[in-house]
Amino acid sequence: MKNRLKVLRAERDWSQADLAERLGVSRQTINAIETEKYDPSLPLALKIGRLFDQCVEKIFVLTD
Amino acid sequence: MVESKIAEVLKESKEVVDHAMEAVAQTKRVYGARLLMRGLLWVAIYVIARGLLETAIEPRSLRIAIALLPVPFFVWWLWTWMKGVRRMDELERRIELEALAFAFPIAVVLLMTLGLLDLAMPLNPDDWSLRHVWAMMPALYFMGLWRAKRRYQ
């Protein structure tokens, strides 16, 4: 699954640690999502969508 | 050429240090100093119990009581660990699960193989008794933890 998390974070000038704190997860989790080594759970994806005020499908794209 | 190699090694070393620092910070965030302190207490009680049991202390009931002495301290440590797992985020929990999924089957296979080898040719209990072999289980868990953490870095 691809995602635009790094771009969205950079637009707001947040560090990975800033974003992790806002989402209540570790920085390692943010890094793993950004590098596409880990796909977040649905609740976390929805939280990310709410934080960036975008629907989940605009942030996360399912690839074949 | 040599300079770039040195720079590469330095960069890799810095990454290892950063990851180690992060692991320490993560453990601190989840457990504070509790896990370490209770773990050290358990190991200390275990070492004392083992030392006492290696002497000719009597009677037998006292020896059994000494052998069981580390158990409540281990349960206390285990309870701390399990409480910490509940406080972890979803990736941290997955890493714990992958560490255990790595360690548990290998421990089973090793114990099974040791059992069979013991039937094939009696093993020297000074080298292969349960009092030595149990230590491979936490070692395997930490190997699994290291492996799982690397996967998500």
Backbone of each chain as ProteinMPNN parsed JSONL, in Angstrom:
{"seq_chain_A": "MKNRLKVLRAERDWSQADLAERLGVSRQTINAIETEKYDPSLPLALKIGRLFDQCVEKIFVLTD", "coords_chain_A": {"N_chain_A": [[0.847, -1.196, 0.0], [0.592, 2.165, -0.927], [1.398, 5.475, 0.285], [0.74, 8.953, 1.215], [1.818, 10.137, 3.36], [4.295, 11.22, 4.18], [4.572, 13.434, 2.519], [2.337, 14.979, 3.233], [2.965, 15.468, 5.869], [5.323, 16.921, 5.569], [4.342, 19.185, 4.308], [3.151, 20.48, 6.389], [5.26, 20.996, 7.901], [6.044, 19.305, 9.966], [7.843, 17.214, 12.208], [8.72, 13.699, 12.255], [8.462, 12.89, 14.856], [6.772, 14.863, 15.886], [4.389, 14.309, 14.505], [3.951, 11.713, 15.396], [3.437, 12.171, 18.084], [1.048, 13.618, 17.939], [-0.613, 11.665, 16.99], [-0.491, 9.758, 18.895], [1.262, 7.6, 18.802], [4.359, 5.707, 18.346], [7.514, 7.147, 17.162], [8.804, 5.415, 15.545], [6.728, 3.959, 14.431], [5.514, 5.836, 12.745], [7.626, 6.269, 10.967], [7.837, 3.68, 9.857], [5.401, 3.492, 8.547], [5.598, 5.573, 6.692], [7.75, 4.703, 5.147], [6.602, 2.625, 3.992], [6.722, 0.108, 5.073], [5.049, -0.841, 6.849], [1.594, -1.262, 7.192], [-0.931, 0.767, 8.434], [-3.413, 0.127, 11.032], [-7.008, 0.109, 10.598], [-8.342, 1.94, 12.458], [-6.119, 3.638, 13.06], [-5.461, 4.614, 10.527], [-7.778, 6.037, 9.972], [-7.61, 7.955, 11.973], [-5.363, 9.321, 11.08], [-6.354, 10.338, 8.691], [-8.324, 12.066, 9.717], [-6.721, 13.856, 11.145], [-5.303, 15.115, 9.092], [-7.354, 16.122, 7.729], [-8.477, 14.818, 5.518], [-9.905, 12.315, 3.338], [-9.415, 8.801, 3.88], [-8.753, 7.329, 1.588], [-7.472, 9.164, 0.014], [-5.078, 9.465, 1.151], [-3.987, 6.947, 1.571], [-3.213, 4.476, -0.778], [-4.253, 1.627, -2.371], [-2.231, -0.822, -3.796], [-1.62, -3.138, -6.519]], "CA_chain_A": [[0.0, 0.0, 0.0], [1.362, 3.412, -0.976], [0.734, 6.547, 1.048], [1.267, 10.318, 1.041], [2.0, 10.667, 4.709], [5.512, 12.043, 4.27], [4.285, 14.698, 1.826], [1.403, 15.74, 4.079], [3.704, 15.901, 7.063], [6.277, 17.963, 5.151], [3.559, 20.404, 4.029], [2.872, 21.15, 7.673], [6.551, 21.199, 8.559], [6.088, 18.524, 11.214], [8.809, 16.108, 12.221], [8.059, 12.406, 12.526], [8.139, 12.864, 16.292], [5.569, 15.707, 16.069], [3.216, 13.571, 14.023], [3.752, 10.571, 16.298], [2.821, 12.669, 19.313], [-0.333, 13.988, 17.637], [-1.402, 10.452, 16.754], [-0.371, 8.871, 20.059], [2.03, 6.386, 18.476], [5.806, 5.958, 18.424], [8.116, 7.681, 15.936], [9.12, 4.242, 14.725], [5.509, 3.601, 13.691], [5.377, 6.812, 11.653], [8.672, 5.97, 9.991], [7.506, 2.421, 9.172], [4.287, 3.761, 7.623], [6.109, 6.413, 5.599], [8.62, 3.914, 4.267], [5.714, 1.568, 3.47], [7.076, -1.207, 5.611], [3.954, -1.23, 7.738], [0.291, -0.666, 6.887], [-1.598, 1.016, 9.723], [-4.746, -0.444, 11.241], [-8.076, 1.02, 10.152], [-8.489, 3.098, 13.363], [-5.006, 4.588, 12.933], [-5.602, 5.272, 9.219], [-8.865, 7.029, 10.112], [-7.072, 9.057, 12.792], [-4.469, 10.089, 10.206], [-7.245, 11.08, 7.796], [-8.958, 13.157, 10.473], [-5.691, 14.846, 11.481], [-4.957, 15.886, 7.89], [-8.631, 16.569, 7.165], [-8.635, 14.201, 4.188], [-10.404, 10.949, 3.469], [-8.328, 7.82, 3.943], [-8.357, 6.898, 0.228], [-6.585, 10.171, -0.59], [-3.761, 9.341, 1.789], [-3.495, 5.575, 1.355], [-3.66, 3.923, -2.067], [-3.986, 0.196, -2.485], [-1.58, -1.199, -5.062], [-1.785, -4.581, -6.807]], "C_chain_A": [[0.89, 1.257, 0.0], [0.648, 4.469, -0.132], [1.454, 7.888, 0.856], [1.6, 10.969, 2.387], [3.203, 11.616, 4.815], [5.272, 13.426, 3.652], [3.392, 15.583, 2.704], [2.098, 16.283, 5.321], [4.649, 17.054, 6.721], [5.543, 19.282, 4.875], [3.279, 21.201, 5.307], [4.138, 21.409, 8.487], [6.619, 20.502, 9.927], [7.208, 17.498, 11.088], [8.029, 14.809, 12.446], [7.63, 12.335, 13.989], [6.891, 13.699, 16.581], [4.313, 14.933, 15.691], [2.895, 12.398, 14.951], [3.031, 11.018, 17.563], [1.341, 13.003, 19.089], [-1.216, 12.752, 17.48], [-1.341, 9.476, 17.932], [0.307, 7.553, 19.737], [3.523, 6.722, 18.57], [6.322, 6.519, 17.095], [8.454, 6.548, 14.977], [7.908, 3.834, 13.867], [5.312, 4.54, 12.504], [6.397, 6.525, 10.558], [8.342, 4.71, 9.183], [6.346, 2.62, 8.189], [4.804, 4.549, 6.413], [6.974, 5.626, 4.614], [7.878, 2.697, 3.702], [6.151, 0.172, 3.878], [5.95, -1.726, 6.504], [2.682, -0.503, 7.312], [-0.464, -0.455, 8.187], [-2.942, 0.3, 9.804], [-5.779, 0.568, 10.744], [-8.28, 2.188, 11.13], [-7.367, 4.122, 13.223], [-5.088, 5.331, 11.595], [-6.688, 6.347, 9.292], [-8.404, 8.229, 10.943], [-6.172, 9.953, 11.95], [-5.312, 10.948, 9.256], [-7.873, 12.278, 8.491], [-7.948, 14.265, 10.782], [-5.365, 15.735, 10.276], [-6.205, 16.384, 7.147], [-8.807, 16.065, 5.71], [-9.209, 12.802, 4.378], [-9.238, 9.967, 3.294], [-7.831, 7.435, 2.546], [-7.441, 7.913, -0.445], [-5.187, 10.109, 0.006], [-3.153, 7.971, 1.502], [-4.083, 5.026, 0.062], [-3.252, 2.45, -2.123], [-3.342, -0.112, -3.82], [-1.733, -2.69, -5.271], [-0.577, -5.377, -6.35]], "O_chain_A": [[1.806, 1.389, 0.811], [-0.55, 4.367, 0.128], [2.597, 7.948, 0.405], [1.651, 12.193, 2.511], [3.131, 12.666, 5.453], [5.708, 14.445, 4.186], [3.658, 16.77, 2.889], [1.847, 17.407, 5.757], [4.766, 18.026, 7.467], [6.058, 20.36, 5.171], [3.185, 22.428, 5.29], [4.099, 21.957, 9.589], [7.168, 21.031, 10.894], [7.481, 16.984, 10.004], [6.844, 14.824, 12.78], [6.574, 11.793, 14.316], [6.055, 13.318, 17.401], [3.327, 14.897, 16.427], [1.733, 12.125, 15.252], [2.13, 10.335, 18.052], [0.493, 12.714, 19.934], [-2.406, 12.781, 17.793], [-2.064, 8.48, 17.953], [-0.021, 6.517, 20.314], [3.901, 7.864, 18.835], [5.676, 6.393, 16.054], [8.395, 6.707, 13.757], [8.062, 3.418, 12.718], [4.985, 4.103, 11.4], [6.07, 6.536, 9.371], [8.543, 4.678, 7.969], [6.312, 1.996, 7.129], [4.487, 4.232, 5.266], [6.932, 5.858, 3.405], [8.465, 1.855, 3.022], [5.98, -0.801, 3.143], [5.915, -2.903, 6.863], [2.687, 0.709, 7.097], [-0.625, -1.394, 8.966], [-3.528, -0.079, 8.79], [-5.46, 1.732, 10.503], [-8.384, 3.33, 10.683], [-7.615, 5.328, 13.261], [-4.819, 6.531, 11.531], [-6.53, 7.436, 8.739], [-8.761, 9.371, 10.653], [-6.202, 11.177, 12.077], [-5.023, 12.126, 9.045], [-7.946, 13.37, 7.926], [-8.266, 15.451, 10.697], [-5.177, 16.943, 10.415], [-6.109, 16.987, 6.079], [-9.228, 16.805, 4.821], [-9.031, 12.18, 5.425], [-8.23, 10.267, 2.654], [-6.633, 7.239, 2.343], [-6.71, 7.566, -1.373], [-4.233, 10.636, -0.565], [-1.959, 7.853, 1.226], [-5.291, 5.099, -0.166], [-2.088, 2.09, -1.948], [-3.852, 0.293, -4.865], [-1.952, -3.433, -4.314], [-0.544, -6.597, -6.512]]}, "seq_chain_B": "MVESKIAEVLKESKEVVDHAMEAVAQTKRVYGARLLMRGLLWVAIYVIARGLLETAIEPRSLRIAIALLPVPFFVWWLWTWMKGVRRMDELERRIELEALAFAFPIAVVLLMTLGLLDLAMPLNPDDWSLRHVWAMMPALYFMGLWRAKRRYQ", "coords_chain_B": {"N_chain_B": [[38.06, 6.89, -2.131], [38.631, 5.27, 0.156], [37.948, 7.175, 2.029], [35.218, 7.537, 1.511], [34.303, 5.048, 2.219], [34.877, 5.025, 4.939], [33.199, 7.087, 5.74], [30.778, 5.922, 5.176], [30.756, 3.752, 6.972], [30.816, 5.169, 9.37], [28.357, 6.452, 9.207], [26.637, 4.266, 9.279], [27.255, 3.316, 11.836], [26.348, 5.428, 13.362], [23.642, 5.222, 12.853], [23.085, 2.763, 14.089], [23.604, 3.431, 16.757], [21.656, 5.433, 17.085], [19.321, 3.887, 16.758], [19.56, 2.177, 18.936], [19.406, 4.027, 21.018], [16.839, 4.906, 20.609], [15.42, 2.574, 21.106], [15.925, 2.304, 23.824], [14.689, 4.637, 24.743], [12.08, 4.085, 24.026], [11.532, 1.842, 25.613], [11.75, 3.053, 28.088], [9.631, 4.855, 27.915], [7.417, 3.158, 27.819], [7.705, 1.45, 30.041], [9.052, 2.819, 32.087], [11.345, 2.687, 34.777], [10.618, 0.353, 35.815], [10.445, -2.267, 34.631], [13.115, -2.996, 34.24], [14.154, -2.844, 36.886], [12.576, -4.736, 38.257], [13.172, -6.964, 36.794], [15.904, -7.216, 37.31], [15.774, -7.718, 40.032], [14.468, -10.194, 40.053], [16.407, -11.786, 38.696], [18.5, -11.543, 40.501], [17.44, -12.829, 42.767], [17.157, -15.34, 41.679], [19.832, -16.044, 41.194], [20.811, -16.07, 43.812], [19.212, -18.131, 44.888], [20.052, -20.274, 43.351], [22.738, -20.391, 44.046], [22.484, -21.078, 46.775], [21.275, -23.577, 46.536], [23.277, -25.042, 45.427], [24.893, -25.555, 47.509], [25.252, -27.726, 50.396], [22.745, -27.577, 51.612], [20.133, -28.365, 53.915], [16.843, -29.148, 55.277], [15.114, -31.247, 52.817], [12.655, -30.063, 52.207], [13.182, -27.379, 52.622], [14.982, -26.958, 50.581], [13.304, -27.236, 48.385], [11.6, -25.088, 48.806], [13.407, -22.995, 48.474], [14.059, -23.394, 45.802], [11.68, -22.648, 44.63], [11.511, -20.021, 45.207], [12.292, -17.877, 43.334], [10.049, -17.729, 41.69], [7.634, -16.08, 42.349], [8.8, -13.562, 41.98], [9.496, -13.638, 39.344], [6.917, -13.78, 38.237], [5.963, -11.295, 38.966], [7.636, -9.635, 37.471], [6.853, -10.525, 34.91], [4.186, -9.755, 34.861], [4.503, -6.976, 34.882], [5.7, -6.643, 32.392], [3.631, -7.556, 30.713], [1.68, -5.656, 31.244], [2.938, -3.443, 30.172], [2.983, -4.139, 27.465], [0.328, -3.78, 26.836], [0.224, -1.043, 26.825], [1.589, -0.369, 24.592], [1.939, 0.835, 21.163], [0.327, -0.04, 17.999], [2.26, -1.028, 16.154], [4.435, -1.584, 17.787], [3.353, -3.632, 19.322], [3.033, -5.559, 17.35], [5.685, -6.06, 16.745], [6.515, -7.215, 19.156], [4.96, -9.531, 19.035], [5.986, -10.769, 16.73], [8.563, -11.238, 17.616], [8.113, -13.126, 19.629], [6.905, -15.075, 18.096], [9.031, -15.875, 16.623], [10.801, -16.801, 18.581], [9.455, -18.784, 20.119], [8.753, -21.236, 18.522], [11.361, -22.009, 17.795], [12.536, -22.477, 20.258], [10.982, -24.642, 21.079], [11.684, -26.562, 19.153], [14.43, -26.801, 19.683], [14.41, -27.775, 22.34], [13.036, -30.171, 21.964], [14.804, -31.485, 20.239], [17.045, -31.652, 21.887], [16.003, -33.366, 23.819], [15.655, -35.712, 22.32], [18.281, -36.167, 21.522], [19.35, -36.667, 24.0], [18.239, -39.099, 24.512], [19.447, -40.563, 22.524], [22.183, -40.419, 23.089], [23.285, -40.168, 26.222], [23.333, -36.923, 27.519], [25.754, -34.688, 28.895], [24.839, -33.605, 32.025], [25.917, -31.376, 33.243], [26.398, -29.647, 31.228], [24.069, -29.556, 29.665], [21.705, -29.497, 31.166], [18.382, -28.56, 32.354], [18.753, -26.323, 33.904], [20.612, -24.852, 32.624], [19.694, -24.676, 30.018], [17.316, -23.193, 29.933], [17.987, -20.544, 29.687], [18.354, -20.027, 27.038], [15.937, -19.339, 26.027], [15.021, -16.599, 26.741], [17.152, -15.457, 25.351], [16.635, -16.152, 22.711], [14.235, -14.778, 22.396], [15.137, -12.102, 22.538], [16.713, -12.076, 20.273], [14.73, -12.418, 18.35], [13.325, -10.066, 18.776], [15.177, -8.117, 18.016], [15.409, -8.798, 15.323], [12.8, -8.362, 14.386], [12.499, -5.635, 14.902], [14.366, -4.556, 13.184], [13.206, -5.116, 10.741], [11.21, -3.2, 10.502], [12.497, -0.803, 10.432]], "CA_chain_B": [[37.484, 5.546, -1.97], [38.734, 4.914, 1.579], [37.187, 8.19, 2.783], [33.788, 7.264, 1.372], [34.033, 3.826, 2.999], [34.873, 5.432, 6.351], [31.971, 7.865, 5.947], [29.663, 4.969, 5.177], [30.812, 3.008, 8.242], [30.422, 6.114, 10.428], [26.918, 6.67, 9.082], [25.98, 3.052, 9.776], [27.438, 3.274, 13.286], [25.443, 6.428, 13.945], [22.29, 4.661, 12.776], [22.963, 1.727, 15.128], [23.504, 4.134, 18.048], [20.336, 6.071, 17.106], [18.301, 2.863, 16.985], [19.691, 1.701, 20.318], [18.876, 5.104, 21.872], [15.386, 4.921, 20.443], [14.898, 1.395, 21.808], [15.976, 2.623, 25.259], [13.65, 5.647, 24.997], [10.787, 3.409, 23.913], [11.363, 1.013, 26.815], [11.514, 3.99, 29.194], [8.288, 5.42, 27.755], [6.395, 2.145, 28.111], [7.85, 0.798, 31.34], [9.822, 3.534, 33.092], [12.464, 1.833, 35.226], [10.019, -0.792, 36.514], [10.772, -3.566, 34.036], [14.527, -3.27, 34.504], [14.356, -3.084, 38.317], [11.959, -6.009, 38.646], [13.944, -8.012, 36.127], [17.16, -7.378, 38.059], [15.418, -8.35, 41.31], [14.214, -11.615, 39.76], [17.681, -12.455, 38.381], [19.285, -11.593, 41.752], [16.863, -13.894, 43.61], [17.493, -16.608, 41.009], [21.263, -16.336, 41.425], [20.951, -16.428, 45.239], [18.594, -19.451, 45.072], [20.927, -21.263, 42.715], [23.929, -20.503, 44.894], [22.13, -21.82, 47.991], [20.971, -24.974, 46.19], [24.523, -25.735, 45.092], [25.521, -25.956, 48.772], [24.622, -28.95, 50.943], [21.698, -27.115, 52.538], [19.094, -29.357, 54.231], [16.259, -30.38, 54.747], [14.65, -31.239, 51.423], [11.543, -29.097, 52.068], [13.803, -26.054, 52.508], [15.57, -26.893, 49.219], [12.196, -27.009, 47.442], [11.159, -23.701, 49.025], [14.429, -22.112, 47.85], [13.931, -23.554, 44.342], [10.46, -21.948, 44.18], [11.611, -18.609, 45.624], [12.284, -16.869, 42.254], [8.808, -17.74, 40.889], [6.81, -14.862, 42.49], [9.508, -12.393, 41.427], [9.346, -13.752, 37.888], [5.523, -13.44, 37.913], [5.88, -9.826, 39.116], [8.287, -9.08, 36.274], [6.02, -10.884, 33.758], [2.994, -8.901, 34.953], [4.958, -5.639, 34.445], [5.914, -6.733, 30.95], [2.329, -7.663, 30.032], [1.029, -4.342, 31.359], [3.636, -2.583, 29.207], [2.537, -4.499, 26.108], [-0.995, -3.15, 26.648], [0.43, 0.397, 26.601], [2.33, -0.152, 23.337], [1.1, 1.104, 19.995], [0.061, -1.259, 17.214], [3.479, -1.584, 15.561], [5.241, -2.148, 18.872], [2.749, -4.929, 19.66], [3.348, -6.505, 16.276], [7.095, -6.428, 16.912], [6.554, -8.186, 20.266], [4.378, -10.783, 18.548], [6.937, -11.396, 15.803], [9.689, -11.731, 18.422], [7.68, -14.363, 20.281], [6.65, -16.06, 17.038], [10.356, -16.362, 16.233], [11.475, -17.492, 19.688], [8.741, -19.945, 20.66], [8.967, -22.489, 17.792], [12.774, -22.423, 17.83], [12.758, -23.051, 21.591], [10.345, -25.968, 21.08], [12.516, -27.474, 18.338], [15.694, -27.045, 20.39], [14.159, -28.653, 23.488], [12.687, -31.484, 21.436], [16.029, -32.094, 19.713], [17.875, -32.008, 23.041], [15.381, -34.552, 24.418], [15.963, -36.865, 21.469], [19.73, -36.406, 21.617], [19.59, -37.24, 25.322], [17.904, -40.522, 24.392], [20.424, -41.196, 21.631], [23.465, -40.529, 23.82], [23.07, -39.331, 27.408], [24.108, -35.676, 27.488], [26.347, -34.312, 30.181], [23.913, -32.642, 32.66], [26.616, -30.134, 33.602], [26.338, -28.76, 30.057], [22.782, -29.533, 28.957], [20.521, -29.648, 32.017], [17.409, -27.462, 32.228], [19.217, -25.115, 34.603], [21.38, -24.06, 31.652], [19.004, -24.548, 28.731], [16.233, -22.201, 29.979], [18.502, -19.211, 29.337], [18.299, -19.794, 25.581], [14.616, -18.803, 25.654], [15.112, -15.138, 26.63], [18.12, -15.08, 24.294], [15.915, -16.258, 21.427], [13.269, -13.674, 22.359], [15.835, -10.859, 22.191], [17.093, -12.193, 18.849], [13.503, -12.173, 17.593], [13.004, -8.642, 18.922], [16.146, -7.396, 17.174], [15.069, -9.108, 13.936], [11.529, -7.707, 14.051], [12.726, -4.174, 14.893], [15.095, -4.245, 11.943], [12.279, -5.204, 9.609], [10.373, -2.0, 10.398], [13.3, 0.432, 10.513]], "C_chain_B": [[37.444, 5.147, -0.488], [37.885, 5.872, 2.423], [35.694, 7.908, 2.713], [33.394, 6.028, 2.165], [33.941, 4.168, 4.483], [33.581, 6.191, 6.67], [30.758, 6.943, 6.033], [29.578, 4.201, 6.5], [30.361, 3.906, 9.394], [28.917, 6.34, 10.423], [26.147, 5.464, 9.636], [26.083, 2.957, 11.295], [26.488, 4.243, 13.964], [24.013, 5.9, 13.945], [22.065, 3.615, 13.866], [22.783, 2.382, 16.494], [22.123, 4.783, 18.174], [19.235, 5.053, 17.409], [18.333, 2.342, 18.414], [19.104, 2.728, 21.287], [17.351, 5.114, 21.823], [14.741, 3.744, 21.177], [14.864, 1.653, 23.316], [14.86, 3.61, 25.609], [12.269, 5.009, 24.968], [10.503, 2.566, 25.164], [11.047, 1.898, 28.015], [10.077, 4.52, 29.145], [7.22, 4.416, 28.196], [6.48, 1.668, 29.553], [8.443, 1.671, 32.436], [11.001, 2.655, 33.487], [11.945, 0.527, 35.817], [10.481, -2.136, 35.972], [12.204, -3.967, 34.367], [14.73, -3.649, 35.97], [13.784, -4.433, 38.741], [12.67, -7.188, 37.995], [15.239, -8.292, 36.882], [16.902, -8.076, 39.394], [15.2, -9.855, 41.115], [15.534, -12.358, 39.522], [18.523, -12.594, 39.659], [18.778, -12.724, 42.65], [17.201, -15.266, 43.02], [18.948, -17.006, 41.311], [21.482, -16.764, 42.883], [20.412, -17.847, 45.472], [19.51, -20.535, 44.505], [22.194, -21.487, 43.541], [23.647, -21.327, 46.141], [21.919, -23.305, 47.685], [22.232, -25.749, 45.813], [25.326, -26.071, 46.347], [24.752, -27.174, 49.319], [23.532, -28.59, 51.94], [20.615, -28.188, 52.701], [18.045, -28.672, 55.1], [15.724, -30.192, 53.326], [13.544, -30.196, 51.212], [12.088, -27.674, 51.908], [14.405, -25.873, 51.114], [14.478, -26.592, 48.19], [11.704, -25.559, 47.561], [12.125, -22.723, 48.351], [14.303, -22.176, 46.322], [12.727, -22.764, 43.81], [10.517, -20.446, 44.464], [11.595, -17.607, 44.457], [10.933, -16.738, 41.535], [7.966, -16.471, 41.096], [7.476, -13.618, 41.902], [9.436, -12.399, 39.895], [7.939, -13.337, 37.478], [5.334, -11.917, 37.986], [6.471, -9.138, 37.885], [7.418, -9.303, 35.038], [4.769, -9.985, 33.69], [3.329, -7.476, 34.485], [5.098, -5.598, 32.93], [4.57, -6.742, 30.22], [1.56, -6.345, 30.107], [1.635, -3.366, 30.349], [3.179, -2.863, 27.786], [1.179, -3.849, 25.819], [-0.863, -1.656, 26.367], [1.13, 0.686, 25.267], [1.39, 0.22, 22.211], [1.068, -0.14, 19.102], [1.322, -1.865, 16.596], [4.351, -2.233, 16.631], [4.689, -3.514, 19.291], [3.064, -5.974, 18.601], [4.796, -6.986, 16.396], [7.248, -7.458, 18.046], [6.063, -9.551, 19.793], [5.359, -11.51, 17.626], [8.15, -11.95, 16.556], [9.329, -13.063, 19.073], [7.439, -15.463, 19.258], [7.96, -16.633, 16.504], [10.917, -17.268, 17.336], [10.781, -18.793, 20.083], [8.985, -21.228, 19.853], [10.42, -22.962, 17.816], [13.093, -23.066, 19.181], [12.163, -24.458, 21.658], [11.224, -26.97, 20.332], [13.821, -27.808, 19.063], [15.488, -28.007, 21.564], [13.847, -30.068, 23.031], [13.946, -32.218, 20.958], [16.956, -32.515, 20.852], [17.351, -33.264, 23.715], [15.735, -35.805, 23.632], [17.46, -37.212, 21.536], [20.083, -37.073, 22.95], [19.243, -38.728, 25.334], [18.96, -41.254, 23.57], [21.755, -41.427, 22.337], [23.341, -39.609, 25.026], [23.98, -38.099, 27.421], [24.645, -35.365, 28.878], [25.45, -33.261, 30.858], [24.592, -31.343, 33.078], [26.596, -29.129, 32.449], [24.913, -28.541, 29.563], [21.566, -29.651, 29.865], [19.617, -28.43, 31.858], [17.901, -26.187, 32.899], [20.114, -24.259, 33.714], [20.513, -23.704, 30.445], [17.915, -23.468, 28.754], [16.702, -20.832, 29.481], [18.465, -18.938, 27.838], [16.968, -19.153, 25.182], [14.601, -17.272, 25.64], [16.078, -14.687, 25.55], [17.438, -15.119, 22.926], [14.897, -15.126, 21.279], [13.966, -12.375, 21.945], [16.335, -10.883, 20.744], [15.89, -11.876, 17.962], [13.116, -10.699, 17.614], [13.905, -7.803, 18.007], [15.775, -7.561, 15.702], [13.805, -8.348, 13.507], [11.706, -6.189, 13.985], [13.421, -3.755, 13.608], [14.171, -4.196, 10.739], [11.504, -3.896, 9.4], [11.176, -0.701, 10.492], [13.419, 1.077, 9.143]], "O_chain_B": [[36.409, 4.752, 0.047], [37.212, 5.473, 3.373], [34.984, 8.021, 3.713], [32.296, 5.958, 2.716], [33.062, 3.682, 5.196], [32.955, 5.98, 7.709], [29.848, 7.147, 6.837], [28.502, 4.022, 7.069], [29.625, 3.473, 10.28], [28.279, 6.413, 11.474], [25.157, 5.611, 10.352], [25.127, 2.569, 11.965], [25.898, 3.935, 15.0], [23.266, 6.099, 14.903], [21.005, 3.574, 14.491], [21.94, 1.967, 17.289], [21.488, 4.702, 19.226], [18.334, 5.314, 18.207], [17.294, 2.096, 19.027], [18.407, 2.378, 22.239], [16.673, 5.3, 22.833], [13.678, 3.876, 21.784], [13.912, 1.278, 24.0], [14.173, 3.458, 26.619], [11.4, 5.341, 25.774], [9.394, 2.573, 25.699], [10.204, 1.564, 28.847], [9.398, 4.622, 30.167], [6.248, 4.777, 28.859], [5.457, 1.499, 30.217], [8.355, 1.313, 33.61], [11.584, 1.967, 32.65], [12.727, -0.311, 36.266], [10.858, -3.03, 36.729], [12.479, -5.112, 34.725], [15.389, -4.644, 36.274], [14.418, -5.18, 39.486], [12.758, -8.272, 38.572], [15.626, -9.445, 37.071], [17.693, -8.91, 39.837], [15.68, -10.675, 41.899], [15.752, -13.433, 40.08], [19.172, -13.617, 39.877], [19.566, -13.479, 43.22], [17.49, -16.219, 43.744], [19.238, -18.157, 41.639], [22.237, -17.697, 43.157], [21.042, -18.66, 46.147], [19.707, -21.582, 45.121], [22.656, -22.616, 43.709], [24.454, -22.17, 46.531], [22.321, -24.175, 48.457], [22.247, -26.978, 45.875], [26.324, -26.787, 46.271], [23.733, -27.583, 48.762], [23.407, -29.222, 52.988], [20.231, -28.839, 51.73], [18.372, -27.621, 55.649], [15.865, -29.128, 52.724], [13.497, -29.53, 50.178], [11.534, -26.867, 51.161], [14.35, -24.786, 50.538], [14.679, -25.814, 47.258], [11.43, -24.896, 46.56], [11.702, -21.745, 47.735], [14.421, -21.162, 45.635], [12.75, -22.272, 42.682], [9.658, -19.692, 44.006], [10.942, -16.569, 44.573], [10.697, -15.746, 40.846], [7.607, -15.83, 40.109], [6.798, -12.728, 41.389], [9.333, -11.359, 39.244], [7.768, -12.625, 36.488], [4.629, -11.332, 37.163], [5.896, -8.198, 37.336], [7.257, -8.402, 34.215], [4.363, -9.527, 32.622], [2.539, -6.847, 33.78], [4.672, -4.647, 32.275], [4.388, -6.028, 29.234], [0.875, -5.962, 29.158], [0.923, -2.563, 29.747], [3.007, -1.939, 26.991], [0.916, -3.421, 24.695], [-1.742, -1.066, 25.738], [1.249, 1.842, 24.861], [0.189, -0.041, 22.282], [1.695, -1.155, 19.406], [1.442, -3.088, 16.52], [4.933, -3.296, 16.412], [5.45, -4.437, 19.58], [3.33, -7.133, 18.919], [5.094, -8.16, 16.177], [7.994, -8.43, 17.925], [6.658, -10.584, 20.099], [5.538, -12.724, 17.733], [8.697, -12.99, 16.189], [10.122, -14.004, 19.074], [7.727, -16.633, 19.509], [7.988, -17.752, 15.991], [11.435, -18.351, 17.066], [11.446, -19.794, 20.351], [9.391, -22.232, 20.44], [10.685, -24.163, 17.854], [13.817, -24.059, 19.253], [12.771, -25.363, 22.229], [11.474, -28.076, 20.811], [14.263, -28.957, 19.059], [16.276, -28.931, 21.766], [14.319, -31.042, 23.617], [14.132, -33.404, 21.231], [17.573, -33.579, 20.805], [18.125, -34.125, 24.134], [16.074, -36.836, 24.213], [17.844, -38.38, 21.596], [20.978, -37.915, 23.027], [19.853, -39.517, 26.056], [19.322, -42.394, 23.862], [22.372, -42.484, 22.204], [23.295, -38.389, 24.866], [25.205, -38.202, 27.348], [24.056, -35.738, 29.892], [25.305, -32.153, 30.341], [23.927, -30.322, 33.251], [26.752, -27.925, 32.654], [24.585, -27.453, 29.091], [20.468, -29.89, 29.362], [20.021, -27.406, 31.306], [17.509, -25.089, 32.506], [20.351, -23.087, 34.006], [20.58, -22.594, 29.918], [17.614, -22.882, 27.714], [15.92, -20.061, 28.926], [18.534, -17.788, 27.404], [16.871, -18.507, 24.138], [14.21, -16.683, 24.632], [15.861, -13.662, 24.904], [17.639, -14.235, 22.093], [14.714, -14.581, 20.191], [13.455, -11.634, 21.105], [16.377, -9.851, 20.075], [16.007, -11.167, 16.963], [12.645, -10.151, 16.618], [13.438, -6.898, 17.316], [15.817, -6.604, 14.929], [13.747, -7.772, 12.421], [11.132, -5.532, 13.116], [13.098, -2.722, 13.02], [14.321, -3.363, 9.845], [11.181, -3.531, 8.27], [10.598, 0.379, 10.618], [14.055, 2.122, 9.005]]}, "name": "protein", "num_of_chains": 2, "seq": "MKNRLKVLRAERDWSQADLAERLGVSRQTINAIETEKYDPSLPLALKIGRLFDQCVEKIFVLTDMVESKIAEVLKESKEVVDHAMEAVAQTKRVYGARLLMRGLLWVAIYVIARGLLETAIEPRSLRIAIALLPVPFFVWWLWTWMKGVRRMDELERRIELEALAFAFPIAVVLLMTLGLLDLAMPLNPDDWSLRHVWAMMPALYFMGLWRAKRRYQ"}
